[in-house]
Amino acid sequence: MHRVRLFRLFLIAFYVQQAAAVHAQACVADRHGDLVCGEGKAAMRVVADTTSPSKAYAFAWRSEQGLPSGRDQPPSGVENLLIRISDGAVLAKLGGEYWATEEMRANRTDLLAAWSPDSRAVIEVANSRWDSDSFAYYRIDGATATKLDLRAVVEPVMTARLPPRNRQGNSFRVREDLPVTLDARGRVRFTAMLYVPKSETSNDYKVLVNVRTQGGKPSAQVVSLRRVRSN
């Protein structure tokens, strides 16, 4: 009986420790109403307008020295992440380095999330000054997410539409100022451009990509590509 009692006490203590660890990383609203997950150098801040329709997932950012306060120096070693809001669990590391506080934000950098209606998948558009540093699809499965690089699928198809003499030296950018959508059937719609930075020439295309998942692995195919006038 004594051993049984000790074992039960051990289980209770283990459960309390696990619950405390989860709670310590949970995302809670700060004084401005923004979600912050965890504390110290492990703290993460949820990026505005990236939360899933189910409110279960979001994009967040963290830095190697923790979250800055007030008008501190801009953070260094920034990572963008796909997280679960209930416990702050990191499902995947994203490809951009976007960050924002109440007082400051990353210069010439944007981070866009386009969610599927069921919140099981999301498109990441991480733009810096000239390029889309990351354009990717993430399929969520429990505590992990599988990544598919959409830029690697789309950019060669767009480049092949250009005359051979114009295929070198282009930047690839998904237009964050135009809609990026992901529907329930895995169809991704967006507008992307190939252009030479600081030039007046831009080759813009409306693109439709189909994403399918088989055996837990997503794959993508460009279904349509239509040249549009840049604006």
N, C-alpha and C positions, 0 to 999 in steps of 0.2 A: 504493500500500500504506500509505503514511504517513497519508493522509487517511482510509482505511478504519479504521486502527487508532485514530486520534483519534475517529472517529465512534463506534466501539465503546466507547471509554472514556467518551465523553459519555453514551451510553445507560446504561452501568453506573452512572455518577455520578447520573444523573437517577432511576434506579430506587431507588438507595440513599436519595436525598433523599425520594422519595415514600414509601418504606417507613418511613423515620424519622418523617415527618409523620403517617402513619397510626398508628404505634406510640405516638406522643406523645399521641394522643387516645384510645387504647384504654382500656377500662374494666377496672380492676384492683381487687382487694380491699384495703381499708385494714386497719389493725390490729384493727378490730372485725368484719371480714368483710363490710363493706358495699362496694358497687362505687362507685368514683369514676373519672370519665373526664376526662382532660386535666389541665392545671395552671394555676395563677394565676387570673386573672379569667375565663378560659374554662372553668374546672373545673365539672363537673356531678356531682351525686350521684344515684344511682339510688334511686327511691322504693321502699320495702319493699312486697312483695306485688304488684308491678305487672309483673313479668317475664312474657313470653309463654311458652306451653307449650314452644316450641322453644328457649327461652333465647337467642333471637337479638335480641329487642327488649324495651324497657321504657320506663316513664315516668321522667323525671329532672327535677331542678330546678337552677337556677343563679341567681346574683344579680349585680348590676352591679359589686360590689366583690369578687367571688370567694366561695368557701365560707368561712363562719366556722369558727373553731377554738375548742374548749373552750366556755366560757360567755360568748363575746363578745356584743355587742349583736345583736339579731335582724337578719337581712339585709334590705336594701331593694332595690327593683327586681327582685323575684323573677320568674322565668319558669319555667313548666312546659313540658316538651318530650317528644316521642316520639322516641326515639333507637334506633340500632343499636348493640348492645353490642360487637361485634367491633372497631369503629373509632371509636365515639363520634359517628358521623354523625347530625346532626339531620334527621329526616324531616318533622317538623311542629312548630309551636308550638301548645301546648294553651291552654285558656282560663282555667285557674285560677292561683293563686299559692301553692300549698302548698309547705311546706318542712319538713325535719326533720333534726336531727343526733342524735348519741348523747345529748346533754344537753338539747336543746330541740326544740320543734316549733311550727308555726304554731298560734295559738289559734283554736279554734272553726272549723277548716278541715279538710276531708277530701278525699282524692283516691283514686278507685277505678278500677281497670282491669278490664274484663270482656272476655276474649279469645275469639276463635273457635278451634275445635279445631286448625285448620291454621296459626294465628298470622298469618294474612293480614289480619285485621281486628280492631279493638278498639273498645270503648265507653269513653269518658271520662265519669266523674261527678265534677265538681269542686264541692264544696259549701262555702259559707261559713256564717255564723251563721243566716241566714234563707232563703237561696236556693240553687238550683243555678246557680252562675255560668256553668257550661258543662256541657252534656249533649250529647255529640256522638259520631258514628261516624267512624272513620278507616279507609280502605282502603289498604293498603300495596302499592306497586308499585315494586320496585327501591329507589332511594334517595329516593323521595318518598312522601307519603301524601296522599290526597284526603279532605277533611273534608266531613261532612254534619251540619248542625245539627239534632239530634233534638228539642231543646226547641221550636224553631220549628214543628215538625211536630205535636208532642203537646199542648203547652199550649193552643192554640186549641180543640182537640177537647174537652179536659177542661173548659175554661171554658164552652163551649157547653152542657154538661150542667147547669150551675148555673142557678137562677132569675135572670132579668135583674137584679134588685136586688142580687144577691150576686156579680156578675161583676167588680166593681172592687176594687182595693186588695189583691188576693191575691198572695202569694208562691208560686212554683212550686219544688218540691223533690223530687228523686228520693230515695227512702229508702235511705240507704247501709247501714242496719242490717238490711235485707232483701235477698234475692238479686237480683242483676242478672246476666242471662246472655245470651250470644250463641251460637247454635248454628251448625252447618255449613250450614244452609239460609238463614242471614241473619235468623233470627227473634230478636228482642230481647224479653226478658221482664223486667219490673220493676214496682215499686210506686211511684207518685208521688202527691203531695199538693198541693192548693191550700188555702191557709189565710191568715188574717190574723194576722201576728206578734203574740205576747203574748195571743192570744185562746184560748178553749178549743174553738173550732170548727175542725174539719179535714175536708176532703173528700178521702178516699183512694181511689185506683183501682188495680186490677191491670190492667196494660196489656200488650198484645202488638202489636209493630210488625214489619212485614216490610221488610227492606232488600234491594233488588235493584241490581245494577250492570250497566249497559248502556253500551257504548262508553267504558268507563273512568269513567263518572259514576254514583255511587250515588244512589238515590232511596228514599224511605220512605213507607209507608202504615200508618196505624193500623188494625189488623185487629179488635181487640176491646178493650173498655174496660168493666171491671166494678167497680162501687162496692163497697168493703169497709169494715168497721168499723175505725176507727183504734185503735191501742193504743200 
